Amino acid sequence: SNLKTRYEYTTIQKYLLPGTVLDFGSGDGYFAEFLTNIGFSVWGTDIRDYRSPHSVDFNFSLMRTPLDLDSVPAQFDNTIVKSVLHHVDSKYIDQDITLL
């Protein structure tokens, strides 16, 4: 997971603004943890809490539906949506993109 996380970061780092990150569909939390450790303020969200026990040092909100973003702050400098949209039912895609 560490090598994959570093590789994923190197592919997007030039697009990231300093500051806050919403990791939509944060899964096991390795990527959110990595970003937190290098200075970003990260908020993760997922439909289940898949976080690894050692990767819980970031804010996290459980989503009961793909549109359940009420407990997530309204604004971020960056939003990361990776390896997640194929899990979202197509009827929610347009709404999720608008919310993000």
LINNOR-V392705 format. One record per pair of residues at least 24 apart in sequence whose C-alpha atoms are under 8 Angstrom apart, sorted by the first residue. I is the first residue (numbers start at 0). J is the second residue. Records with the same first field share a line. If there is no record, write none. Layout:
I=J + J
This chain:
0=29
1=29
4=29 + 30 + 33
15=77
16=76 + 77
17=76
18=75 + 76 + 77
19=75 + 76 + 77
20=75 + 76 + 77 + 78 + 79
21=75 + 77 + 78 + 79
22=78 + 79 + 80
23=78 + 79 + 80 + 81 + 83
24=80 + 81 + 82 + 83
26=50
27=51 + 54
28=54 + 55
29=54
31=57
32=56 + 57
42=71
65=91 + 95
66=91 + 94 + 95 + 98
